[in-house]
Amino acid sequence: MFTIKEYVKPNTINEAYEILISKKNNTVIGGSAFLKMGSKKIGTAIDLSNLNLNYIKDKEGYIEIGAYTTLRDLETNQLLKENFKGVIPNSVKNIVGVQFRNIANIGASVFSKYGFSDIITALLALDTEVELAKTGRIKLDEFLNSSYEKDILTKIFIKKNQRVAVYKDLRNSVSDYPILNVSVSRLEDNFKICVGARPNRAKIAFKASRELSNSKEVTDLDYYANIASDELNFGTNDRASKDYRKAISKILIKRAIKELL
Ligand SMILES: Cc1cc2nc3c(=O)[nH]c(=O)nc-3n(C[C@H](O)[C@H](O)[C@H](O)COP(=O)(O)OP(=O)(O)OC[C@H]3O[C@@H](n4cnc5c(N)ncnc54)[C@H](O)[C@@H]3O)c2cc1C
């Protein structure tokens, strides 16, 4: 069980950030679902609930999501159901259960860069940017590849274009962590293939995405699935072996491309 010495609810992002960096064990808290599994000794717990970050808004050219929005809100939101072929609601609906998704939030889920994350794989296939208190606004891909630095994720921006995406995952049992997940998106001739829970964090299969995007006619789906599974690394943990993950990735990628076509 984690412990908290002091608990604050700042009124501005700057204030929250200053408190965060003022001491090593000061910590931002999201829904605390993950934090409470550990034994962290938190100095000052920083609750962002006074900052109005629980929203999903249709903005000029973007869908903007505040960091304190719950996974359940993402799952049930009409705007997200109507855009990108509903890939975001589809990607979160298998995470644990409704009560859990009512607590866990998107800021914590993306900032933590969990390898098993369902939502990161889906967001990566879209044109997504994140905003952080210190770093500012950057592409999700850039954020995922950056080294860890204390910061606060405040907003997520998804470009509102005609991109459509399909999400696929495989779990050993319902509500368990995924042993592999895949999201493939398409904007006209431009495809993006992303694979997560390898068990490492989601990555874009750049070579396979390029080949697929440049193909005049897409017939042999095995061809693209093989390129993707060869260019990405897979690993073994207690849920699945490296070889099993690699084999499954080909199947999920093929199914996702087929559904998009
Ligand atoms: C039992 C269990 C099973 C899970 N299964 C899955 C699964 O199958 N698929 C999946 O995708 N996810 C899964 N998750 C992860 C879950 O979806 C959330 O991503 C996770 O719980 C973090 O969200 P939270 O609100 O609980 O964050 P918290 O526990 O509150 O925080 C987690 C971390 O994020 C930091 N943090 C919180 N908010 C911010 C912010 N705005 N900016 C910067 N740092 C911040 C905290 O300091 C902490 O280090 C699981 C989690 C648990 C506990």
The ligand as a Gaussian input file, in Angstrom:
#p B3LYP/6-31G(d) Opt

LIG

0 1
 C       -4.806000      -4.277000     -11.936000
 C       -4.597000      -3.423000     -13.145000
 C       -4.830000      -3.936000     -14.398000
 C       -4.624000      -3.143000     -15.537000
 N       -4.862000      -3.663000     -16.780000
 C       -4.673000      -2.900000     -17.872000
 C       -4.921000      -3.405000     -19.185000
 O       -5.301000      -4.548000     -19.383000
 N       -4.708000      -2.573000     -20.247000
 C       -4.270000      -1.285000     -20.083000
 O       -4.096000      -0.587000     -21.072000
 N       -4.050000      -0.780000     -18.860000
 C       -4.221000      -1.554000     -17.756000
 N       -3.949000      -1.041000     -16.532000
 C       -3.457000       0.343000     -16.437000
 C       -4.639000       1.307000     -16.284000
 O       -5.408000       1.324000     -17.456000
 C       -4.128000       2.746000     -16.040000
 O       -3.334000       3.125000     -17.115000
 C       -3.322000       2.826000     -14.762000
 O       -4.067000       2.311000     -13.675000
 C       -2.915000       4.278000     -14.471000
 O       -4.041000       5.079000     -14.310000
 P       -4.429000       5.628000     -12.867000
 O       -5.438000       6.692000     -13.109000
 O       -4.765000       4.498000     -11.986000
 O       -3.035000       6.298000     -12.438000
 P       -2.307000       6.410000     -11.012000
 O       -2.176000       5.082000     -10.364000
 O       -2.948000       7.490000     -10.233000
 O       -0.879000       6.944000     -11.505000
 C       -0.006000       6.111000     -12.252000
 C        1.282000       6.884000     -12.504000
 O        1.033000       7.992000     -13.373000
 C        1.481000       9.224000     -12.764000
 N        0.529000      10.247000     -13.189000
 C       -0.794000      10.275000     -12.975000
 N       -1.372000      11.284000     -13.652000
 C       -0.383000      11.929000     -14.284000
 C       -0.322000      13.057000     -15.151000
 N       -1.418000      13.735000     -15.543000
 N        0.884000      13.463000     -15.615000
 C        2.011000      12.804000     -15.249000
 N        2.027000      11.720000     -14.438000
 C        0.848000      11.282000     -13.969000
 C        1.483000       8.945000     -11.280000
 O        2.386000       9.782000     -10.597000
 C        1.910000       7.492000     -11.247000
 O        3.306000       7.381000     -11.368000
 C       -4.150000      -1.814000     -15.388000
 C       -3.918000      -1.290000     -14.100000
 C       -4.134000      -2.066000     -12.986000
 C       -3.894000      -1.457000     -11.642000

